């Protein structure tokens, strides 16, 4: 390590300590001096000390750093014990921050400068966000915290260990992708719950619809239909959320196809553009016509995490995937339109990407584009059927009319293109 590099690392270690110390000093600026904890000078020295210990550890071994950390822990503990009795602050935030500043200084000295700098900024932000975080936690209910933990378990813990490879007929069953759909359905339900709780039913449902459409319009429709079953007062905004999710799906699909095969994307553009315009109009009519003062009943959004429904949906997706693979093997190119219809029962991305890769080679461009659009029409119709089966009522009527108008408009454009 050159002298310049060492100075740069020690300088960063000092800067991290000074940054965290400035926040601690500002936080305790109104506290009498004899009751204050560590401030900008102490934190600066701690960060610099961590840098020196890290630099020595590079040359002499990790035991030097371990000993330095133990020594600082003993000093921090002794200082905590010797605080005046009048100091009623029972928190350990400052003490933990001191240890963090030391470790980040050591991290910078060992060469991980970008990570140390980023972690120092994040640590300072956390120190400064005490009131905000405590206020937020005071509004979180036990059920919501339990739901968040379960969502993390099925996504962060379980999903990475599943094999990302195909099994069964045509390798159509992929455990990783199927469980990813479970996570997606549960995650959209979780997102919708908090979006509606924070932003209100009007804005929250619309935002969730947009982001749900980017991830999975089918999962979004499933979540909103389940919510609408017990929330009759929200039927209009939930139907608007379904409409905007499908509209977002049309745009997302076109961008995906464009990235793979531009001629096919241009062939699909008229139909998808008309469907998107109709979708936006339907969304605007439903959203603007909703009573701004209506409130949810409080029962339909009581549980932000429904794992059972997500698993059932993934099983259905697996069954349709296997059926699609078998049909493709049996029918060949002559059954592409039928294959598009069957694939659209569960998903539009897979069949559309497949057609984009084959367009102009194994399949003519008009046939490939039409097959992809058939999948879009069927998938949109499935969404209407899901709302009818799971919710019914005024949400089903509004969603069916809106989605039906999108399908009719797209089919009309495809018919004109084929006849032309």
QUIFENVEN-V898407 format. One line per field, one symbol per residue. ss: DSSP state (h for helix, s for strand, l for the rest). phi: phi as a letter, one per 30 degrees, with the letter a starting at -180 (. if undefined). psi: psi as a letter, one per 40 degrees, with the letter a starting at -180 (. if undefined). Layout:
BEGIN
ss->???
phi->???
psi->???
END
This chain:
BEGIN
ss->llhhhhhhhhhhhhhhhhhhhhhhhhhlllllhhhllllhhhhhhhhhhhhhhhhhhhhhlhhhhhhhhhhhhhhhhhhhhlllllllllllhhhhhhhhhhhhhhhhhlllhhhhhhhhhhhhhhhhlhhhhhhhhhlllhhhhhhhhhhhhhhhhhhhhllllsslhhhlsshhhhhhhhhhhhhhhhhhhhhhhhhhhhhhhhhhhhhhhhhlhhhhhhhhhhhhhllhhhhhhhhhhhhhhhhhhhhhhhhhhhhhlhhhhhhhhhhhhhhhhhhhhhhhhhhhllllllllllllllllllhhhhhhhhhhhhhhhhhhhhhhhhhhhhhhhhhhhhhlllllhhhhhhhhhhslllslhhhhhhhhhhhhhhhhhhhhhhhhhhllhhhhhhhhhhhhhhhhhhhhhhhhhhhl
phi->.dddddddddddeddddddddddddddcdcdeedcdddbdddddddddddddddddddccjdddddddddddddddddddddddeddcdcdcddddddddddddddddddjcddddddddddddddddceddddddddcddeddddddddddddcdcdeddddcadbieihdcceddddddeddddddddddedddddcjddddddddddddddcadddddeddddddecbedceddddddddddddddddddddddedcbdedddddeeddddddddddddedddddddddcdbddjcdcdbdbcdeddddddddddddddddddddddciddcddddddddddbacdddddddddcdibdbdeddddddddedddddddddddddddcbiiddddddddddddddddddddddddddd
psi->hidddddddddddddddddddddddddfdehideeiaiaddddddddddddddddddddeiedddddddddddddddddddeiideheheifdddddddddddddddddeegdddddddddddddddefddddddddeehiddddddddddddeddddddeihgiiiahffehhddddddddddddddddddddddddeiddddddddddddddchdddddddddddddegdeeddddddddddddddddddddddddddhddddddeddddddddddddddddddddeihdeiiideddfdhehgdddddddddddddddddddddddddaddfddddddddeddiddddddddddehecdiidddddddddddddddddddddddddddaadddddddddddddddddddddddddd.
END
